[in-house]
Amino acid sequence: MSFSSQVYFKRDSELIEVFPSIMEGGRSQGRGLAGLRSSRTLISRDLDDTKLKKSLSLLDQDLGKPPRLDQDTGGTGKIGGAGEEPGAPGEPGGVEGSEPSPTTTEVIPETVVSREFPRWVQSTDPLYYFQHRRQVSSDGTMEVRAMLTWSLNPQLDNDALFSCEVKHPALSMPMQAEVTLSAPRGPKLSMSPGKAKVGDTVRITVQGLQISSTGNMVFPEPLFTWTRVGGPLLDGREDHNGRELVLERVPAELNGSMFRCTAQNPLGSTDTHTRLIVFENPRLKKGRQHFVADAAYCNEALELTTMLLIRKDLRGEVVLITGGGRGIGRHLGKEFAKHGAKKVILWGRTERCLKETCEEISLTTGAECHYFLCDVANREEVYKQAKLVREKVGDVTILVNNAAVVHGKSLMDSDDDALMKTQHINTLGQFWTTKAFLPRILELCHGHVVCINSILSLSSIPGAIDYCTSKASSLAFMESLTLGLLDCPGVGCTTVLPFHTNTDMFQGMRVRFPQLFPPLNPELVAQRTVDAVRTNTPFVYLPWTMHALVILKSFLPQAALEEIQRFSGCYTCMDTFKGRT
């Protein structure tokens, strides 16, 4: 008596039409399934570019020309096609095995789905290849194996349910095994110890993954890769593979560091971040000792309680500077690159200046520098260029809103379009750039938003009504943004309020006592700005004497403030203004 087994493969409960696999020597094994998917159209799914990751092992895609279903392959069996009835009568899609000899019996073990993905390529309408193999054991039993192979498409196969069903006369009901392909979602991380101290060994472990929408486990098993945002790992490596990251004898310098865990399988990838907080070790003795304070403006030996001021490491940061072609923006680009920024991106409206600054930064610092033409007053252009930056350069982690213009006339002498232009660039431009890049910064839990403002936002002068108004609005924007991000770990804000700076923008502006109130050098403004970012300082007044202005305005009457302005020459400083020519 002979027995025959029938094997069915289904996708989302539909029978799959298959082609026979081409074996060595040109032989084809098994029979095709005349399934219901004779011409499957592209499945409607949301296309997610993040799933289109680079293949870890992209094998040769040339499978050869598959045989037609109505063509005889010359193998041990025939391929079901036109004019033939595959499988048992009334059961389309069946795979009938060759009849074994009367002396053998057919073993039907538990159905097992082999979790192997031999290739990682994409096809909008994949071809499924079927292999049916029999092997006679020494004890006279026969083992039957069926394998389905196809070109994986992350956009189509994510959350797809594949099942294998085996029917046999000896079984009262079919045996079935199924598996749902799923991209990883949100690794759940745990850190031990919960409160790390200087010198401790810290272990960050993947406890699990968020369950897919189908409720099954993530399959295939993802690969976990660990990186440190903005720098190498503690041992100097760029990344580490595995479910656990071990940091031995953590130093104080790692305090506040952000670590990224990327879970990736052929169907997609996802990132989860965690921040390491390193507390002071109580075993270290405290006391009063001499040290040199690395302050922003001076170095003095002070006798006070030891304090630890940790400066952020800018290595690995991607910095974007608006108005980066000249003036303060040019020096900001060089200063960030000097402190190890991985990439510097310049935005501006004049290509010649952007190109010259970009080349200078690359030659003098060796940093990677890019420039894009962008008018921050144009909202659509900002969003378009921001998308282009992410695609070509990467995620921006430090945004410096530096672009600004000044009309330099009184209200009655000002052109309406010029007034609107100042407000759009100096104020609204910050809205658009911040909205374009801040969401990703918040997602990474790592980044900084910087605004190069002006002391004129606190103390206005005649002849620059457009500029003073826009800067006051900009200051209010940054104050609100800074408060709104207090509960966002890893994200900071800095607003720099410099006095008159010696750039072409305010060319011709004069004060009465230049020796007492000298114009600032743009290099100094850039240095103080970068230092404020590294120390996470929210507001910086340049020079430090500008703090006195804030104090005086809080209690002096308006008449007294007007006399101070007249005496200092601020009342007439714009009379000789020329601006950028």
Number of C-alpha atoms within 10 A of each C-alpha: 9 12 17 17 21 20 24 22 28 19 17 12 11 15 22 25 23 24 27 27 24 19 10 7 6 11 13 24 24 26 28 29 28 25 17 14 15 11 8 12 9 11 11 8 10 8 11 10 10 11 19 17 15 11 12 10 11 11 11 9 11 6 8 7 7 12 15 14 20 14 12 14 18 12 13 13 15 21 28 25 17 11 7 10 16 23 23 14 8 9 12 16 26 27 28 21 20 14 11 17 11 9 9 16 17 20 13 18 9 10 14 11 16 9 10 8 12 13 18 22 19 17 14 14 14 15 16 18 20 24 20 19 12 16 11 15 11 7 8 13 16 17 15 17 14 20 16 18 19 19 20 21 19 26 21 20 20 21 22 15 17 20 19 21 16 21 20 16 11 12 11 8 10 13 16 17 14 16 19 22 22 27 26 28 21 18 22 15 17 15 19 13 12 12 12 21 21 20 16 17 14 21 17 21 18 18 12 15 16 14 16 19 9 13 10 14 18 22 19 19 15 21 15 21 18 23 20 21 21 22 20 14 18 15 10 8 11 12 15 16 13 14 19 19 22 16 16 13 14 19 15 17 15 18 19 17 19 21 23 17 29 21 25 21 23 29 25 22 20 17 18 18 21 21 19 18 17 21 14 14 13 9 8 8 6 9 9 9 10 12 15 11 13 11 10 11 9 8 11 11 10 11 11 11 12 12 8 9 11 14 13 18 17 21 18 16 24 24 26 27 24 27 26 30 26 20 20 23 27 25 21 27 30 24 21 28 26 16 17 18 24 19 22 27 22 25 26 22 17 16 15 11 16 24 17 13 24 24 15 16 24 17 12 11 17 14 21 18 27 21 23 20 16 22 21 29 23 14 17 12 15 22 18 12 19 19 15 13 18 12 10 9 15 12 19 23 25 27 24 28 27 23 28 22 20 22 22 22 19 14 14 7 9 16 13 10 8 14 18 13 19 22 22 21 21 29 26 21 25 25 18 19 21 19 13 18 22 20 11 15 21 17 13 22 22 26 26 22 25 25 23 24 26 24 22 20 19 16 15 19 17 17 21 19 20 24 26 23 19 25 26 20 17 25 23 13 16 21 16 11 15 19 12 10 14 12 9 12 16 19 21 23 25 24 26 23 24 22 21 21 22 18 17 13 21 19 16 16 20 19 19 15 12 11 8 9 14 15 18 16 14 20 19 15 24 23 16 22 27 19 19 22 23 16 17 17 15 18 17 20 18 20 20 12 11 16 12 10 14 14 10 13 14 9 8 10 10 10 8 12 15 13 12 13 16 14 13 17 16 21 19 18 19 23 15 11 19 15 17 13 6
